[in-house]
Structures are given as structure tokens and as C-alpha cells.
Amino acid sequence: MIDRIAPPMMLLLSNVFMTFAWYGHLKHKSAPLWAAILVSWGIAFFEYCLAVPANRMGSNVYSAAQLKGMQEVITLAVFAGFSILYLGQKITVNHLIGFAFIAVGAFFVFRA
């Protein structure tokens, strides 16, 4: 059971780090670009420390395509929350429709 639950949980947490690494600097546009890059690299280290073991452990239970599909859906969910809560941006109906299409794609990846 832990083999099925741990990888998605680790991917969820890794995506929080990844989203901050990729988009967190948008709230601090006055900082020099080189500083944003270095801070992003530092944050991304922790993302990799979770994503790599999650994928390795998850490959015992899930196919690579399933892991990638899971990753994309988790990424969109984390990004939507981050965009609203941290960046103060709105998610529109068009965004939700686009995210839903990606989630439908992930559904078909998991379908037997």
C-alpha cells in the first residue's frame, strides 16, 4: 500500500518546491535575475530530492507514462493553488477547461 501512496505524496511535495523554483521569483521582479536563478536552483535541489526517489519507487507500481500523467495533474493542481494564493492571480474558466483536458489525458493513461 505504501508503494502506491508514497510516490504521489512525494510528487506533490516536490511540485510545491518546483513551482516555487520556477515561479516564486515572479513576485520579486526587482531582484536581479542572477539572484533569482541561484535561489531557484537551491529550491529545485529539494524538488529533485523528492521527485527522483518518488519516480524510482513509483516505477515498481506504476508505468513511466502513469508517473508522468500523475506528475502533470499534480503540477496543474499545485500551480493553480500557487497562482491564486501566492501570486494573487485568478484562474479563469478557460484555464480550468485546459487543465481538465490534461486531466482527461491522464485518466486515459491510467485506464487498463
Helices and strands as residue ranges (DSSP letters): H 2-23, G 24-27, H 33-58, H 64-85, H 93-110
